[in-house]
Amino acid sequence: MEWIVSTDPTRIQFDVVYAWLRATYWSPNIRREVSRIAFANSLVAGAYDRDGRQLGVARVASDRATFAWLCDVYVDEGARGLGIARAMVQALMAHPELQTIRRWCLGTRDAHEVYRPLGFDTGNAKVLMEYIADPSRWQDS
């Protein structure tokens, strides 16, 4: 399967991406408007087949100076195992607006081996803390 990665936000097929993300463990039933705002305020990468069909997505929430949170990395089931997730992350890490970032973070339950070759590690797991807001703030009821 031939595919390309693009960081052009106008190529993102939001209806496809939104359906994927609503079904994930990290944003179950996320409201459409919440997801739309998140993407509008982030840098994004998408993967597409040669017919333009969206195969994957990734986004970065960042101050574009020192900190970046990699999130919403998703590859369609039929396109997994082709290196698409890693390629999207590499494209975001190479983005011109993110070249002074000193700390990249992400959260994953099961894709550590996608990120480890790119330099991500769990070494600071005891240092990082998190607060998880009440899901009613962002989920459909």
Secondary structure, 3 states (H helix, E strand, C coil): CCEEEECCHHHCCHHHHHHHHHCCCCCCCECHHHHHHHHHCCEEEEEEECCCCEEEEEEEEECCCCEEEEEEEEECHHHCCCCHHHHHHHHHHCCHHHCCCCEEEECCCCCHHHHHHHCCCCCCCCCCCCCCCCHHHCECC
